[in-house]
Amino acid sequence: MKRAMVWSIALMALLAISQTPQAQQREVGGLSVAKAVCAGCHAVEKNSPPSRDKAAPRFEDIANSGITAGGISKALQTTPHRRMPNFRMNRGVLDDLVTYILSLKANR
């Protein structure tokens, strides 16, 4: 039984390590999208001053609001934002952007 637990812990650690580069790639891709598409109104980087548009929350504030990845994704896909253009993003780009936003969360 003890041996099985050790193997389970080792497997979980290996999976966590193997997923790290993919998460990092998603964050980098999401930052690129944020800078290209969102930065005109939103403050998109960590420790940024307030957004240029007072109605556009800082991405760091969104990340720390308690919203989930699913909530951000759904909001970006279905909610017509007042004064915000509708952007069509494929699933990969959307996932990258959501991953990046949540990477700004304090104490993650």
C-alpha positions in Angstrom: 0.0 0.0 0.0 2.8 2.4 0.9 4.6 1.6 -2.3 1.4 2.4 -4.4 1.1 5.8 -2.6 4.7 6.7 -3.3 4.2 5.8 -7.0 1.0 7.9 -7.1 2.8 10.9 -5.6 5.7 10.5 -8.0 3.3 10.2 -11.0 1.4 13.4 -9.9 4.7 15.3 -9.6 5.8 14.1 -13.0 2.5 15.2 -14.5 2.7 18.6 -12.9 6.2 19.1 -14.2 5.3 18.0 -17.7 2.4 20.5 -17.8 4.4 23.5 -16.7 5.9 24.3 -20.1 2.5 24.2 -21.8 1.0 26.5 -19.2 4.0 28.8 -19.6 3.4 28.8 -23.4 -0.3 29.6 -22.9 0.7 32.5 -20.6 3.1 33.9 -23.2 0.6 33.5 -26.0 -2.1 35.1 -23.8 0.1 38.1 -23.0 0.7 38.6 -26.8 -3.0 38.5 -27.5 -3.7 40.9 -24.5 -1.1 43.4 -25.7 -2.3 43.2 -29.3 -6.1 43.2 -28.7 -6.9 44.4 -25.2 -4.2 46.9 -24.1 -5.9 49.7 -25.9 -8.4 49.9 -23.1 -7.3 47.5 -20.4 -4.2 47.4 -18.2 -3.0 44.0 -19.1 0.2 43.5 -17.2 0.9 42.8 -13.5 1.3 45.9 -11.3 0.1 48.1 -14.1 -1.5 51.5 -13.3 -5.2 51.8 -13.9 -6.6 51.0 -17.3 -6.8 53.9 -19.8 -10.6 53.4 -20.0 -12.0 53.7 -16.5 -14.8 51.3 -17.4 -12.2 48.6 -18.4 -10.9 46.7 -15.4 -7.2 45.8 -15.1 -6.6 42.2 -15.9 -4.9 41.8 -12.5 -8.2 42.9 -10.9 -10.2 40.5 -13.0 -7.8 37.6 -11.9 -8.2 38.5 -8.3 -12.0 39.0 -8.4 -12.7 35.3 -7.8 -13.9 34.6 -11.3 -13.0 31.1 -12.7 -11.4 30.2 -16.0 -14.9 29.1 -17.2 -16.4 32.4 -16.1 -13.8 34.5 -18.0 -14.2 32.3 -21.1 -17.9 32.5 -21.1 -17.9 36.2 -20.5 -15.6 36.7 -23.5 -17.7 34.5 -25.7 -21.2 35.4 -24.8 -21.5 38.7 -23.1 -21.8 41.7 -25.4 -19.6 44.2 -23.5 -20.7 47.8 -23.6 -18.2 49.8 -25.6 -16.1 46.7 -26.2 -15.8 45.3 -29.7 -16.8 41.7 -30.2 -13.8 39.6 -30.9 -14.0 36.1 -32.4 -11.2 34.0 -31.0 -10.6 30.3 -31.7 -10.5 28.0 -28.7 -6.7 28.0 -28.4 -6.4 31.8 -28.4 -9.2 32.1 -25.9 -7.6 29.5 -23.6 -4.3 31.3 -23.9 -5.9 34.6 -22.9 -7.8 33.1 -20.0 -4.6 31.3 -18.8 -2.7 34.6 -19.0 -5.4 36.6 -17.1 -5.5 34.0 -14.3 -1.7 34.0 -14.1 -1.9 37.5 -12.7 -3.7 36.2 -9.6 -2.0 37.0 -6.4 -0.7 34.1 -4.3 -1.3 31.5 -7.0 
